[in-house]
Amino acid sequence: MVGMKSKDMVPSAAVKFFGAGTAACIADLVTFPLDTAKVRLQIQGESQKAEGVGAVKYRGVFGTITTMVRTEGPRSLYNGLVAGLQRQMSFASVRIGLYDSMKQFYTRGTESAGIVTRLMAGCTTGAMAVAFAQPTDVVKVRFQAQVRLADGGRRYNSTLEAYKTIARDEGVRGLWKGTGPNITRNAIVNCAELVTYDMIKELILKYDLMTDNLPCHFTAGFGAGFCTTVVASPVDVVKTRFMNSGTGQYSSAVNCALTMLKNEGPTAFYKGFMPSFLRLGSWNIVMFVTYEQIKRGMTRAQQYWESPF
């Protein structure tokens, strides 16, 4: 990321890797109910068709949260949290923590990185992260999408059981279900999120609008969240539907997208846009602000450790 002064010690790759995973977990803890509401809204049309119900169960992000709390209890808002934290620790560490290293790789160690180089770095780390974290993402989405049954039972009762059940019923490939759309989504998200944050922060510092501190990180994080939501929502909806689908429901991610378009129209691709924006906007703000502070704190601690006097 831009903004380091020459007198500052540059954070190591390990600091960035650990800092990104930790910051992402903190951001997930804060914004997880919004993410769960987003998933419920995204699969709503699919659920209605399967159940033959015409009435809309969820209306808007806060209506969805209220309905879930009333019908399933407050804990339902954090369904899949364990898998979500597992995902962020493995996923964000790679896609965010290795972004600067990948930029340097493409520029062969030079500091000047153009827009194309940044996009390539974002796409690369986004795709790499999916290879590590896809099973955790599948389990997270399944947990968030599940509704308490009439007898009080659930599709999955624990994170470990979910991994075992999916592997047993759908094969190991079931844990990597939706990898194609997820790679596409995360390449887009990574480019929109990291490159936008990088460029907004760079422009703010270049024109001396703010110093490299919390207000600057807040503004850049908010801008990154909005741009990411606009660009990534259609792919995100398809990814969520496809990963939550039963065996044989969709033949591919493309088939899922075409079925949505045919049955629900083009607006289906922006279902859950408001919770997506609320979640991504707030997630980016919390994550980037926390990430910058963790990097700064760990680098200072490392500097002190190496030169205590």
Contacts in CASP RR format, 6 or more apart in sequence:
PFRMAT RR
TARGET T0000
AUTHOR 0000-0000-0000
METHOD contacts of the structure
MODEL  1
MVGMKSKDMVPSAAVKFFGAGTAACIADLVTFPLDTAKVRLQIQGESQKA
EGVGAVKYRGVFGTITTMVRTEGPRSLYNGLVAGLQRQMSFASVRIGLYD
SMKQFYTRGTESAGIVTRLMAGCTTGAMAVAFAQPTDVVKVRFQAQVRLA
DGGRRYNSTLEAYKTIARDEGVRGLWKGTGPNITRNAIVNCAELVTYDMI
KELILKYDLMTDNLPCHFTAGFGAGFCTTVVASPVDVVKTRFMNSGTGQY
SSAVNCALTMLKNEGPTAFYKGFMPSFLRLGSWNIVMFVTYEQIKRGMTR
AQQYWESPF
1 99 0 8 1.000
1 100 0 8 1.000
1 197 0 8 1.000
1 198 0 8 1.000
1 201 0 8 1.000
1 292 0 8 1.000
2 198 0 8 1.000
2 201 0 8 1.000
2 202 0 8 1.000
2 205 0 8 1.000
3 201 0 8 1.000
3 202 0 8 1.000
3 205 0 8 1.000
3 212 0 8 1.000
4 10 0 8 1.000
4 11 0 8 1.000
5 212 0 8 1.000
8 299 0 8 1.000
9 299 0 8 1.000
9 300 0 8 1.000
9 302 0 8 1.000
9 303 0 8 1.000
10 299 0 8 1.000
11 295 0 8 1.000
11 298 0 8 1.000
11 299 0 8 1.000
12 299 0 8 1.000
12 302 0 8 1.000
13 97 0 8 1.000
13 98 0 8 1.000
13 100 0 8 1.000
13 101 0 8 1.000
15 295 0 8 1.000
15 298 0 8 1.000
15 299 0 8 1.000
15 302 0 8 1.000
16 96 0 8 1.000
16 97 0 8 1.000
16 98 0 8 1.000
16 100 0 8 1.000
16 101 0 8 1.000
16 295 0 8 1.000
17 93 0 8 1.000
17 94 0 8 1.000
17 97 0 8 1.000
17 98 0 8 1.000
18 93 0 8 1.000
18 294 0 8 1.000
18 298 0 8 1.000
19 93 0 8 1.000
19 97 0 8 1.000
19 291 0 8 1.000
19 294 0 8 1.000
19 295 0 8 1.000
19 298 0 8 1.000
20 92 0 8 1.000
20 93 0 8 1.000
20 95 0 8 1.000
20 96 0 8 1.000
20 97 0 8 1.000
20 291 0 8 1.000
21 88 0 8 1.000
21 89 0 8 1.000
21 92 0 8 1.000
21 93 0 8 1.000
21 96 0 8 1.000
21 97 0 8 1.000
22 89 0 8 1.000
22 290 0 8 1.000
22 294 0 8 1.000
23 92 0 8 1.000
23 96 0 8 1.000
23 286 0 8 1.000
23 287 0 8 1.000
23 288 0 8 1.000
23 290 0 8 1.000
23 291 0 8 1.000
23 294 0 8 1.000
24 88 0 8 1.000
24 89 0 8 1.000
24 91 0 8 1.000
24 92 0 8 1.000
24 93 0 8 1.000
24 96 0 8 1.000
24 287 0 8 1.000
24 291 0 8 1.000
25 85 0 8 1.000
25 88 0 8 1.000
25 89 0 8 1.000
25 92 0 8 1.000
26 286 0 8 1.000
26 287 0 8 1.000
26 290 0 8 1.000
27 88 0 8 1.000
27 282 0 8 1.000
27 283 0 8 1.000
27 284 0 8 1.000
27 286 0 8 1.000
27 287 0 8 1.000
27 290 0 8 1.000
28 35 0 8 1.000
28 81 0 8 1.000
28 84 0 8 1.000
28 85 0 8 1.000
28 88 0 8 1.000
28 283 0 8 1.000
29 81 0 8 1.000
29 85 0 8 1.000
30 282 0 8 1.000
30 283 0 8 1.000
30 286 0 8 1.000
31 279 0 8 1.000
31 282 0 8 1.000
31 283 0 8 1.000
31 286 0 8 1.000
32 77 0 8 1.000
32 78 0 8 1.000
32 81 0 8 1.000
32 84 0 8 1.000
33 65 0 8 1.000
33 77 0 8 1.000
33 78 0 8 1.000
34 61 0 8 1.000
34 65 0 8 1.000
34 275 0 8 1.000
34 278 0 8 1.000
34 279 0 8 1.000
34 282 0 8 1.000
35 144 0 8 1.000
35 275 0 8 1.000
35 279 0 8 1.000
35 283 0 8 1.000
36 68 0 8 1.000
36 76 0 8 1.000
36 77 0 8 1.000
36 78 0 8 1.000
36 79 0 8 1.000
36 144 0 8 1.000
37 58 0 8 1.000
37 60 0 8 1.000
37 61 0 8 1.000
37 64 0 8 1.000
37 65 0 8 1.000
37 68 0 8 1.000
37 77 0 8 1.000
37 275 0 8 1.000
38 61 0 8 1.000
38 272 0 8 1.000
38 275 0 8 1.000
38 276 0 8 1.000
38 279 0 8 1.000
39 141 0 8 1.000
39 144 0 8 1.000
39 145 0 8 1.000
39 240 0 8 1.000
39 244 0 8 1.000
40 58 0 8 1.000
40 64 0 8 1.000
40 68 0 8 1.000
40 144 0 8 1.000
40 145 0 8 1.000
41 58 0 8 1.000
41 60 0 8 1.000
41 61 0 8 1.000
41 64 0 8 1.000
41 271 0 8 1.000
41 272 0 8 1.000
41 275 0 8 1.000
42 236 0 8 1.000
42 237 0 8 1.000
42 240 0 8 1.000
42 241 0 8 1.000
42 271 0 8 1.000
42 272 0 8 1.000
43 145 0 8 1.000
43 240 0 8 1.000
43 241 0 8 1.000
43 244 0 8 1.000
44 56 0 8 1.000
44 57 0 8 1.000
44 58 0 8 1.000
44 271 0 8 1.000
45 264 0 8 1.000
45 268 0 8 1.000
45 271 0 8 1.000
46 241 0 8 1.000
46 244 0 8 1.000
46 245 0 8 1.000
47 53 0 8 1.000
47 57 0 8 1.000
48 54 0 8 1.000
48 55 0 8 1.000
48 56 0 8 1.000
48 57 0 8 1.000
49 263 0 8 1.000
57 67 0 8 1.000
58 64 0 8 1.000
58 67 0 8 1.000
60 272 0 8 1.000
60 274 0 8 1.000
60 275 0 8 1.000
61 272 0 8 1.000
61 274 0 8 1.000
61 275 0 8 1.000
61 278 0 8 1.000
64 275 0 8 1.000
65 77 0 8 1.000
68 76 0 8 1.000
68 77 0 8 1.000
69 76 0 8 1.000
69 77 0 8 1.000
71 148 0 8 1.000
72 147 0 8 1.000
72 148 0 8 1.000
76 148 0 8 1.000
79 143 0 8 1.000
79 144 0 8 1.000
79 146 0 8 1.000
80 139 0 8 1.000
80 140 0 8 1.000
80 143 0 8 1.000
80 144 0 8 1.000
80 159 0 8 1.000
82 159 0 8 1.000
83 136 0 8 1.000
83 137 0 8 1.000
83 139 0 8 1.000
83 140 0 8 1.000
83 143 0 8 1.000
83 159 0 8 1.000
83 162 0 8 1.000
84 136 0 8 1.000
84 137 0 8 1.000
84 140 0 8 1.000
86 133 0 8 1.000
86 136 0 8 1.000
86 159 0 8 1.000
87 133 0 8 1.000
87 136 0 8 1.000
87 137 0 8 1.000
87 140 0 8 1.000
90 129 0 8 1.000
90 132 0 8 1.000
90 133 0 8 1.000
90 136 0 8 1.000
91 129 0 8 1.000
91 130 0 8 1.000
91 132 0 8 1.000
91 133 0 8 1.000
91 136 0 8 1.000
91 137 0 8 1.000
92 129 0 8 1.000
92 287 0 8 1.000
94 125 0 8 1.000
94 126 0 8 1.000
94 128 0 8 1.000
94 129 0 8 1.000
94 132 0 8 1.000
94 133 0 8 1.000
95 122 0 8 1.000
95 125 0 8 1.000
95 126 0 8 1.000
95 128 0 8 1.000
95 129 0 8 1.000
95 186 0 8 1.000
95 190 0 8 1.000
95 194 0 8 1.000
96 125 0 8 1.000
96 194 0 8 1.000
96 287 0 8 1.000
96 291 0 8 1.000
97 125 0 8 1.000
98 125 0 8 1.000
98 128 0 8 1.000
99 121 0 8 1.000
99 122 0 8 1.000
99 125 0 8 1.000
99 190 0 8 1.000
99 194 0 8 1.000
102 120 0 8 1.000
102 121 0 8 1.000
102 122 0 8 1.000
102 124 0 8 1.000
102 125 0 8 1.000
103 113 0 8 1.000
103 117 0 8 1.000
103 118 0 8 1.000
103 121 0 8 1.000
104 110 0 8 1.000
105 121 0 8 1.000
106 113 0 8 1.000
106 117 0 8 1.000
106 120 0 8 1.000
106 121 0 8 1.000
107 113 0 8 1.000
107 117 0 8 1.000
113 121 0 8 1.000
115 195 0 8 1.000
115 199 0 8 1.000
118 191 0 8 1.000
118 194 0 8 1.000
118 195 0 8 1.000
118 198 0 8 1.000
118 199 0 8 1.000
119 191 0 8 1.000
119 195 0 8 1.000
121 194 0 8 1.000
122 187 0 8 1.000
122 190 0 8 1.000
122 191 0 8 1.000
122 194 0 8 1.000
122 195 0 8 1.000
123 187 0 8 1.000
123 190 0 8 1.000
123 191 0 8 1.000
125 190 0 8 1.000
126 183 0 8 1.000
126 186 0 8 1.000
126 187 0 8 1.000
126 189 0 8 1.000
126 190 0 8 1.000
127 183 0 8 1.000
127 186 0 8 1.000
127 187 0 8 1.000
129 186 0 8 1.000
129 190 0 8 1.000
130 137 0 8 1.000
130 179 0 8 1.000
130 180 0 8 1.000
130 182 0 8 1.000
130 183 0 8 1.000
130 186 0 8 1.000
134 175 0 8 1.000
134 176 0 8 1.000
134 178 0 8 1.000
134 179 0 8 1.000
134 182 0 8 1.000
135 163 0 8 1.000
135 175 0 8 1.000
135 176 0 8 1.000
137 182 0 8 1.000
137 243 0 8 1.000
138 166 0 8 1.000
138 174 0 8 1.000
138 175 0 8 1.000
138 176 0 8 1.000
138 177 0 8 1.000
138 178 0 8 1.000
138 243 0 8 1.000
139 156 0 8 1.000
139 159 0 8 1.000
139 162 0 8 1.000
139 163 0 8 1.000
139 166 0 8 1.000
139 175 0 8 1.000
141 240 0 8 1.000
141 243 0 8 1.000
141 244 0 8 1.000
142 155 0 8 1.000
142 156 0 8 1.000
142 162 0 8 1.000
142 166 0 8 1.000
142 243 0 8 1.000
142 244 0 8 1.000
143 156 0 8 1.000
143 159 0 8 1.000
143 162 0 8 1.000
145 240 0 8 1.000
145 244 0 8 1.000
146 154 0 8 1.000
146 155 0 8 1.000
146 156 0 8 1.000
148 154 0 8 1.000
156 162 0 8 1.000
156 165 0 8 1.000
163 175 0 8 1.000
166 174 0 8 1.000
166 175 0 8 1.000
167 174 0 8 1.000
167 175 0 8 1.000
169 247 0 8 1.000
170 177 0 8 1.000
170 247 0 8 1.000
177 242 0 8 1.000
177 243 0 8 1.000
178 239 0 8 1.000
178 242 0 8 1.000
178 243 0 8 1.000
178 253 0 8 1.000
180 253 0 8 1.000
181 235 0 8 1.000
181 238 0 8 1.000
181 239 0 8 1.000
181 242 0 8 1.000
181 253 0 8 1.000
181 256 0 8 1.000
182 239 0 8 1.000
182 243 0 8 1.000
184 235 0 8 1.000
185 232 0 8 1.000
185 235 0 8 1.000
185 236 0 8 1.000
185 239 0 8 1.000
188 231 0 8 1.000
188 232 0 8 1.000
188 235 0 8 1.000
189 228 0 8 1.000
189 231 0 8 1.000
189 232 0 8 1.000
189 236 0 8 1.000
192 224 0 8 1.000
192 225 0 8 1.000
192 227 0 8 1.000
192 228 0 8 1.000
192 231 0 8 1.000
192 232 0 8 1.000
193 224 0 8 1.000
193 225 0 8 1.000
193 227 0 8 1.000
193 228 0 8 1.000
193 284 0 8 1.000
194 224 0 8 1.000
196 220 0 8 1.000
196 223 0 8 1.000
196 224 0 8 1.000
196 225 0 8 1.000
196 227 0 8 1.000
196 228 0 8 1.000
197 220 0 8 1.000
197 221 0 8 1.000
197 223 0 8 1.000
197 224 0 8 1.000
197 284 0 8 1.000
197 288 0 8 1.000
200 219 0 8 1.000
200 220 0 8 1.000
200 221 0 8 1.000
200 223 0 8 1.000
200 224 0 8 1.000
201 212 0 8 1.000
201 216 0 8 1.000
201 217 0 8 1.000
201 220 0 8 1.000
203 209 0 8 1.000
204 210 0 8 1.000
204 216 0 8 1.000
204 219 0 8 1.000
204 220 0 8 1.000
205 211 0 8 1.000
205 212 0 8 1.000
205 216 0 8 1.000
209 216 0 8 1.000
210 216 0 8 1.000
210 219 0 8 1.000
214 289 0 8 1.000
217 288 0 8 1.000
217 289 0 8 1.000
217 292 0 8 1.000
218 285 0 8 1.000
218 289 0 8 1.000
220 288 0 8 1.000
221 281 0 8 1.000
221 284 0 8 1.000
221 285 0 8 1.000
221 288 0 8 1.000
221 289 0 8 1.000
222 281 0 8 1.000
222 284 0 8 1.000
222 285 0 8 1.000
223 281 0 8 1.000
223 284 0 8 1.000
224 281 0 8 1.000
224 284 0 8 1.000
224 288 0 8 1.000
225 277 0 8 1.000
225 280 0 8 1.000
225 281 0 8 1.000
225 283 0 8 1.000
225 284 0 8 1.000
225 285 0 8 1.000
226 277 0 8 1.000
226 280 0 8 1.000
226 281 0 8 1.000
228 280 0 8 1.000
228 281 0 8 1.000
228 284 0 8 1.000
229 273 0 8 1.000
229 276 0 8 1.000
229 277 0 8 1.000
229 280 0 8 1.000
229 281 0 8 1.000
233 269 0 8 1.000
233 270 0 8 1.000
233 272 0 8 1.000
233 273 0 8 1.000
233 276 0 8 1.000
234 269 0 8 1.000
234 270 0 8 1.000
236 276 0 8 1.000
237 260 0 8 1.000
237 268 0 8 1.000
237 269 0 8 1.000
237 270 0 8 1.000
237 271 0 8 1.000
237 272 0 8 1.000
238 253 0 8 1.000
238 256 0 8 1.000
238 257 0 8 1.000
238 260 0 8 1.000
238 269 0 8 1.000
239 253 0 8 1.000
241 250 0 8 1.000
241 256 0 8 1.000
241 260 0 8 1.000
242 250 0 8 1.000
242 253 0 8 1.000
242 256 0 8 1.000
245 256 0 8 1.000
250 256 0 8 1.000
250 259 0 8 1.000
257 269 0 8 1.000
260 268 0 8 1.000
260 269 0 8 1.000
261 268 0 8 1.000
261 269 0 8 1.000
END
